[in-house]
Amino acid sequence: MQIHTIDTGLFKLDGGAMFGVVPKTIWQKLVPPDTNNLCTWAMRCLLIENGKKLILVDCGMGTKQDAKFFGYYEPHGEGELITSIKKAGYSPEDITDVLLTHLHFDHCGGAVSKQNDKLVLTFPNATYWSNQAHWDWATIKPNAREKASFLKENILPLQESGHLKFIENASPFENIEIIQVDGHTEKMMLPLISYKNTKILYCADLIPSSAHIPIPYVMGYDMRPLQTIEEKEKILAQAVAENWLLAFEHDAQIEACSLQNTEKGIRMKEAIQLK
């Protein structure tokens, strides 16, 4: 197995929304905001060579939205989905599977591209993986808080193409366990990867950055923040006990880290680059 980090660029989100009840006087020391209170975040995905499988975990926000949409999030930086995959030595046609942790636009937008005003799969040979509960949550009757993050043009073409499959009980991938959590959104899927004598948890939006490791540091975007706290407590306790690494999707500076117990609780021990 080999893991490549895939840089799909940076974007901005409101710092207060990203840290919920944590006061700005505290979080601004961790992730400095600009004059509009916006902080810079990564959209970091994983590409996993796993036997005959080439698995992409999440795929950023993509490029097909209009200027008004992008104006809200100010995408920037040198990272780009396809360019990053090619730097790893592969093409879009080589991807066999796309595991979507959840269907918010900044995690699944790159799954579908626009060519000559037509929506097409970015990875034409891939199977796209979600789960039935989350798919229904996003498509049948999305709630008012999340509706703006579930964009039909990102989601429905996956099903219409016939390339969509749902993970039920067991993971479809060797050496990758799927942990489902419900605090951020219904049945978000976190891959726990057995890699080089350790385990790596791709945290998606449960712990979006190293700054969110402290238990109360929960996003205002979460649908069930108290459940997020319970999920973080359980997962972080297991992670530090079993020496897992955490891989961060949204941390603009730190790709992954090890953990340690401290007087203040579980905290980052060492920043790590995945190889």
C-alpha positions in Angstrom: 0.0 0.0 0.0 1.1 3.5 -0.7 -0.7 6.8 0.3 -0.4 10.1 -1.6 -1.8 13.3 -0.3 -3.8 15.2 -3.0 -3.9 19.0 -2.7 -7.0 20.4 -4.3 -6.4 23.9 -3.2 -7.4 26.3 -0.4 -10.6 28.1 0.5 -12.0 30.4 3.2 -14.7 29.9 5.8 -15.8 32.0 8.7 -13.7 31.4 11.7 -16.5 31.7 14.2 -18.5 29.1 12.2 -15.5 26.8 12.2 -15.0 26.9 16.0 -18.5 27.2 17.3 -18.7 28.3 20.9 -14.9 28.8 21.3 -14.2 32.5 21.6 -12.4 34.3 18.9 -9.8 35.5 21.4 -8.7 31.8 21.6 -9.2 30.4 18.1 -7.6 33.4 16.3 -4.3 32.4 17.9 -4.6 29.0 16.2 -5.9 30.0 12.8 -5.5 33.7 12.1 -8.5 35.3 10.3 -8.4 38.0 7.7 -10.2 41.3 8.0 -13.5 39.7 7.1 -13.1 37.0 9.9 -12.4 34.4 7.2 -9.8 31.7 7.8 -7.9 29.7 5.2 -8.5 26.0 5.1 -7.2 23.2 2.9 -9.1 20.6 0.9 -6.7 17.8 1.3 -7.7 14.4 -0.1 -6.0 11.0 -0.1 -5.0 8.7 -3.0 -4.4 5.1 -1.8 -2.7 2.5 -3.8 -4.2 -0.7 -2.3 -3.5 -3.8 -4.3 -5.2 -3.5 -7.6 -7.3 -0.6 -6.3 -6.5 3.1 -6.7 -8.8 4.8 -4.2 -9.4 8.5 -4.0 -10.8 9.7 -0.7 -12.9 12.9 -1.2 -12.2 15.2 -4.1 -12.5 18.9 -3.1 -15.0 21.4 -4.4 -14.2 21.1 -8.1 -14.3 23.9 -10.6 -17.7 23.8 -12.2 -19.6 26.3 -10.0 -20.1 30.0 -11.1 -18.2 33.0 -10.0 -20.9 34.0 -7.5 -20.6 30.7 -5.7 -16.8 30.8 -5.6 -17.0 34.4 -4.3 -18.3 33.1 -1.0 -15.4 30.8 -0.5 -12.5 32.4 -2.3 -10.8 29.3 -3.6 -7.0 29.9 -4.1 -3.6 28.3 -3.9 -1.6 26.2 -6.4 -3.3 22.9 -5.6 -5.7 21.3 -8.1 -7.3 17.9 -8.1 -6.2 16.5 -11.4 -2.8 18.1 -11.3 -2.1 16.6 -7.9 -3.2 13.1 -9.1 -0.9 13.4 -12.1 2.0 14.4 -9.8 1.4 11.1 -8.0 1.9 9.4 -11.3 -1.7 8.7 -12.3 -4.5 10.0 -14.6 -8.3 10.4 -13.8 -8.9 7.2 -15.8 -6.7 5.2 -13.4 -8.9 5.8 -10.4 -10.9 2.7 -9.6 -12.8 3.9 -6.5 -13.9 7.3 -5.0 -14.8 7.1 -1.4 -16.9 10.2 -0.4 -16.8 10.8 3.3 -20.0 12.8 2.9 -21.7 14.9 0.2 -21.0 18.5 1.3 -19.7 20.5 -1.7 -16.1 20.9 -0.5 -15.8 17.1 -0.2 -17.5 15.8 -3.3 -17.6 18.7 -5.8 -14.7 17.4 -7.8 -16.4 14.1 -8.4 -18.4 15.7 -11.3 -17.0 18.0 -14.0 -18.5 20.2 -16.6 -17.5 19.6 -20.3 -19.2 21.6 -23.0 -22.0 22.5 -20.6 -22.5 18.8 -19.8 -22.0 17.2 -16.4 -19.7 14.2 -16.6 -17.9 12.0 -14.1 -14.4 13.3 -13.4 -13.2 9.7 -12.9 -15.1 7.8 -15.6 -13.9 4.3 -14.6 -14.4 4.6 -10.9 -17.0 3.3 -8.6 -18.3 6.1 -6.3 -19.0 5.1 -2.7 -21.5 6.6 -0.3 -24.0 5.0 2.0 -27.8 4.7 1.8 -28.6 6.7 5.0 -26.4 9.6 4.0 -27.5 9.6 0.4 -31.1 9.8 1.5 -30.3 12.5 4.0 -28.7 14.6 1.2 -31.1 14.0 -1.6 -34.7 13.2 -0.5 -35.3 16.0 1.9 -32.2 17.9 3.0 -32.6 20.0 6.1 -32.6 23.7 5.9 -29.2 24.1 7.6 -27.4 21.7 5.2 -29.3 22.2 2.0 -26.9 24.8 0.6 -24.0 22.3 1.0 -25.8 19.5 -0.9 -25.6 20.6 -4.6 -27.6 18.5 -7.0 -25.0 18.9 -9.7 -22.4 17.3 -7.4 -24.5 14.4 -6.4 -27.2 13.3 -8.8 -24.9 12.6 -11.8 -23.2 9.9 -9.7 -26.5 8.0 -9.4 -27.6 8.7 -13.0 -24.2 7.3 -14.3 -24.7 3.9 -12.7 -21.4 4.3 -11.0 -22.8 4.8 -7.5 -22.7 2.1 -4.9 -23.5 2.1 -1.2 -21.3 0.7 1.6 -23.5 -1.4 3.9 -21.8 -3.2 6.8 -18.3 -4.3 5.8 -15.8 -2.1 4.1 -15.3 -2.9 0.4 -11.6 -2.3 0.7 -8.8 -4.4 2.3 -6.9 -2.7 5.0 -9.5 0.1 5.3 -12.1 0.1 8.0 -15.0 2.5 7.8 -16.1 4.4 10.9 -19.5 6.1 10.7 -20.2 9.2 12.7 -23.4 11.3 13.0 -22.5 14.5 14.7 -21.4 16.6 11.7 -23.9 15.1 9.3 -25.8 11.8 9.0 -23.5 8.8 8.6 -20.3 10.5 7.6 -17.7 7.9 6.8 -14.1 8.1 8.1 -11.6 5.6 6.6 -9.3 4.1 9.1 -6.3 2.9 7.1 -3.9 0.1 8.2 -0.6 1.4 6.8 3.1 0.6 7.6 2.5 -0.9 11.0 0.2 1.8 12.2 -3.3 3.1 11.5 -4.3 6.5 10.0 -7.7 8.0 10.5 -8.8 10.4 7.8 -10.8 12.8 10.0 -12.9 14.6 7.3 -15.1 17.0 9.3 -15.1 15.2 12.6 -11.7 16.8 13.4 -11.2 19.1 10.4 -7.8 20.4 11.6 -5.2 20.0 14.3 -6.7 23.0 16.0 -10.0 21.0 16.5 -8.4 18.2 18.5 -9.6 19.7 21.9 -13.0 18.1 22.7 -15.1 21.4 22.9 -13.7 22.7 19.6 -16.7 21.7 17.5 -17.8 23.5 14.4 -21.0 25.5 14.2 -21.7 23.6 11.0 -22.3 20.4 12.9 -25.9 19.1 12.9 -25.6 17.4 16.3 -22.7 19.1 18.2 -23.2 17.2 21.4 -22.9 14.0 19.5 -19.8 15.3 17.8 -18.3 15.8 21.3 -19.2 12.2 22.3 -17.7 10.8 19.0 -14.5 12.8 19.4 -14.1 11.6 23.0 -14.4 8.0 22.0 -12.3 8.1 18.8 -9.5 10.2 20.3 -9.3 7.9 23.3 -8.9 4.9 21.1 -6.5 6.8 18.8 -4.1 7.8 21.5 -4.3 4.3 23.2 -3.5 2.5 19.9 -1.1 5.1 18.5 -3.1 6.1 15.5 -2.2 9.0 13.3 -4.8 11.6 12.4 -4.9 12.9 8.8 -6.5 16.3 8.4 -8.6 17.3 5.4 -8.9 21.0 6.2 -5.7 22.0 8.1 -3.8 24.4 5.8 -0.5 23.8 7.5 -0.5 20.3 9.1 -1.1 17.2 7.0 -1.2 14.7 9.9 -0.1 14.2 13.4 0.5 11.8 16.3 -1.3 12.2 19.6 -0.4 12.4 23.3 -2.1 12.7 26.6 -1.5 16.0 28.5 -2.8 17.7 31.6 -5.3 19.5 29.3 -6.4 16.3 27.6 -5.4 14.7 24.3 -3.4 17.0 22.1 -1.1 16.9 19.0 2.3 15.3 19.7 4.1 15.7 16.4 3.2 17.0 13.0 3.8 14.4 10.3 3.8 14.2 6.5 2.3 11.0 5.1 4.5 9.0 2.8 
